[in-house]
Amino acid sequence: MSESAAKLRANLQAIQERIDTAAQRAGRRSEEVRLLAVTKYFDDETTRAVVEAGCRCLGESRPQQLWHKAAALSDLPQLEWHMVGHLQRNKIKRTLPLVSLIHSADNRRLLQALEAFAAEEDKPAAILIEINISGDSSKHGFAPEEAEEALQIAASMRHLRVGGLMAMAAREGDRDRARRDFAGLRELRDQLLRVAPPGITLDELSMGMSGDFEEAIAEGSTIVRIGSALLEGVTGG
């Protein structure tokens, strides 16, 4: 095993231990939180090493990188790809067949385009509704006050399967601000559960990244999106 591969394996183990500890501290089971390795800054070799270290759930934020890596790692069995970044409508056709979950359903026109392609293929599309919980002007997502309408729109589309919500903490702010943002998403989810149309499930909360995933777990995250923390001390990433 190369030095980089050994360090990557150690990082993955350390992160999983932190996830377990954060979940237990919050009175949750560690199995309730999935680690999604976001490979945006990983080359093909490093991404392969992540899988070999035991993480088969991978996320990409750019469609072209997802296409490339899905092809480059096609020999590895049982990989689960997630799309976590903004998805342009003209990238849906090549992206949707490759992914298990789209975290970033962030506007009405994208919902409509996803439905159109999923209907054409007669295959459901699993999505999360992205919420701009922090209000940052640079972020994508429905405003919190638009979330109920977004669920209504998605519920009217026969081929969309909404499983929950996704959000990022404010770009500017400390861990306390991040936790408030994550609490805001959880509280919004709880409100939406009372009015969600039939067929809409909100079990998933995709929130928390390398710098704030423990705060996210404390507030109910079920998927943490970890990238840079996996690469600490790794060369060639």
Buried (B, 14 or more C-beta within 10 A) or exposed (E): EEEBBEBBBBBBEEBBEBBBEBBEEBEBEBEBBBBBBBBBEBEEEBBBBBBBBEBBBBBBBBBEBBBEBBEBBEEEEEBBBBBBBBBEBEBBEEBBEBBEBBBBBBBBEBBEBBBBBBBEEEEEBBBBBBBBBBEBEEBBBBEBEBBBEBBEBBBEBEBBBBBBBBBBBBEEBEEEBBBBBBBBBBBBBEEBEEEBEEEBEBEBBBBBBBBBBBBBBBBBBBBBBBBEBBBBEBEEB
